[in-house]
């Protein structure tokens, strides 16, 4: 079994049970803000089929996560994952990126064990590793949640089914052993027009949101068009300040899950080993 505890970097998984909840925008801005504070940061796009990190940041990477896997597969001892990353820079701020696969068929051939090997190297080289994931309780997502010190669980309150799925997702994470201190409930687009009250959602979840992000579609769109994270833009906005506050919460230190209580993925692996 791969070790659950690594030497240095803190891993944060950004997850949602809803599509288009803003995971990628939040992941990019978290990475940028932590880098702005002087940390060594790597952003990994684990939305393997439809990852958009490289598009949001206008990157033209030489290597994707699939390329890195193939190099690890052929030459595990000689492959330096760090040298295969793509750098994003804006003014004085820099952070590394490992983009998702370039082709859809490659996404189906990404191995969870190889991803964990990649993360092992990244955790030895970076202060923070931010994982932008797909909206599914997949084997890969469960595996990276198991080794993450924090899970940013992103929700929106547009429709009742969306809230129901968020409730199911949160209850699932709690039932497989993730402590409350490791789950950061984030409400995105909080002031969008809806008849659903925030207090009602909090009551349903049984928890308060640790961060509430305002709905500033124009600012978010401008950020994507310019390929500049909101936290690095000169224009001040409520969304910018909220994203900075969210990233600051990552600097707290909840305990990583121990090997005896590694979540659903870890327990399943133990059964078959």
N, C-alpha and C positions, 0 to 999 in steps of 0.2 A: 504493500500500500504506500502511496506517496505520503510524505509527511504533511500534517495539517498545519504545523507552525513553522513560519519562515523567519529569516533573520532580521529583516528591516522594515520594508515598506508596508504601509497600511492600505488594505484593499477595501474599496467601496463599490458595492454593486448597486446600480441604478435600475430599478425594476418597476413594472406596472402590469396589471392584468388587463389594461385597456390599450388599444392601438391609438396612436396620435395623441398621447397624453403629455408629450413634451420631454420624453426621456433624453433624447439626443441633445436638445437645447440645454437642458439642465446639466447633463454630463460634460458637455463642452465648456460651459461656464464654470462649473466646479473645478475642472482641470485648470482653466485659465486663471481663476482666482487664487487657487493654491500656488500656482506657478508665480503669480504676481507677488505673492507673499514671500517668495524666495525658496520655495520647495522644489525639489526634483520630482516631476510628475510625468506619468505615462497614462494616456487615454487609450483604452482598448475597445474596439467596436466588436461586440459579440452578438450583434443582431446580424447573424451570418448571411441570411438570405437578402435582407433589404436594408442593410446598414447604410447610414447616410453621413457618417462623420466626415469622411473625406470630401463629400460634396459641400457640406456646410462650411468647411474650412478651405475649400478650393485647393485641395492637395492633389498632387500627381505622384503617388507613391511608387517606388520601385518594387516594393514587396508588400504583399497582403498577408493575412494570417494563414492562408492556405500555403503560400510560398514558404513561410517560416516553418510550418508543420512538415513540409516535404524535406526541407533541409535538416530538420531535427530527425526525421525518419531515416534519412540516408547517412547522416554523419552526426550522431547525437553528441559525441564528445567534442567535435570541432566546431559546432554551431554556436555562435554568439548572437543570441536573440537581440541584444541591445544594438548591435551594429546594423540590424535589418529594419530598424524603426525609421519612421519619417518624422522630421522636425517641423513643428508649426512655430512661427515667430511673428510677433507684432510689436514693433518698437523694442522695448527692453525685455519683453516677456517671451519665454520659450518653454514649450513642453513637447514631449514625444507622443507619437500616435502609431498604433498598430491597426491599420484599416481592416475592414471586413473583406471577404473574398470578392474578386472582380466578376466572377461568373456564378450563376445560380447553382449549376451542377457541382461546383467546388464546395459549396456550403454543406451539401449532404455528406461530404467526405471529411469533415473536420472531426477529429477524435477528441473526446473529453479529456482523456489522459494526456494527449499532447498539449491541449490548452493549459492544463495544470502544470505541465513541465515548463511551458513558456512563462506562466505566472511565477513559478519558482524563481526563474532567473530575474524577472522584473522586480520581484520583491527584494532581491538582494542589491538592486541598483538604484531604486527610486524610493522617495519618501512616501509617495502616494500613487496608487494605481486605481484609476477610475474605470469601471466596467459598464459600458452601455449595452444593455441586453434586449432581447426580443421579449414580447409580451406572451410568455408561456412558462408553465412549470415543467420545463424540459430537463432532461438529464444534465445537460451542460449548465443551465441556470442553477439547478439545485447544487451542483458540485461547486460552483464559484460562490454561491451564497454560503456554503458550509465553511469556506476559508476566508470569508469577508468579516472584517471587524464591524462594518456598518452596512446596512441595506437601506437605501433611499427608496421607499415605496411610494410611487407617484400616483395620485388620484385626481380625477376630475368629476364634477357633479352635474354632468349634462343630462344623463338619463338614468332612470331607476335601474335598468340592467347593469349599467356601468358601476353603480354603487354596490349592487348585489355582488358583482364579481370582485370588487375591492374587499368586501366583507369576507368572502370566501378565501381570497388570497391571504388576507391578514390572519384569519383564523388558522389557515394551513401552516403559515410560518410559525405561529405560536405553538401549534399542536406538535410540530416536529422538533421543538426544543429551542427555537431562537428567542433569546431573552428580549424583553421590551427595550432594553438599553441599546440593542443592536439594530432596531427597526426605527427608522426616521420616517414618520408619516408626513408626506408633503402634498399639499393641495395646490394644484396648478389652475390657472385661469379662474381664480376664486370669485371674481366679481363679474363673470360673464352672466348674461341674462338667463335666469333659470328660476323655476318656482321652488327649487329644493334649497332648504336652509342648511347652512354650514353646521349649526348646532345639532340638527337632526342627524346629519351624517356622523358627527363625532359621537353622538349617543348610540347610534347603530354599531359603530366600530368598538365602542367602549374605551376609546382613547382620544386624546386631543391631538390635533396636527401640530407638529413641531415647527413647521414653516408653511406659510400661506403666501403663494405667489399671485400677484395681481394680473389681470388680463390686459396686457399692453401689446396687442397684435402688431401695431405699426412699428414699435421699437424692435420686436422680435423679428419681423420681416426685414427690417433695415439691417439688422445684425447678420442675417443669413445672406442677403444680397451682397453685403460688403465683405463677407467672410471674416468678420471680426466679432469675437465673443462680446456680449453685452457688457460684461464687467470691465472690459478694456476700452470701451467707447468713451469719448469725451462728454457726451450728452448724459446728464444725470437723469435718472428716472426711478420710480418706485420699484419697478421690476429689477433694475440693476442692483439696487440696494438690497432687495430681498434675496437675490441670487448670491450676493456676497455673504449675507448672513447665513444662508444655507451652507455654503462651503466652509465657513468658520466652524460650524457644528461638527465637521469631519475631524477637527483637530482634538476632539475629546477622545478618551481612550477606553471604550467598553472592551471587555475581555473577548478574545477570540474563542470560538467553540473548541473545547478540548477534544482529544481523540476518542474519549469514551462517550462523547455526546456530540457527534458530528452532523446531526441533521439526517434527513431522509436519504440522501445520496450516500453518505458515509455508512449508515446502517445497512443499506442494501449491499454495498460492496463487501462489508464484513461477512454477511451471510454466505456469499459465494466465494470467499477466499479460503 
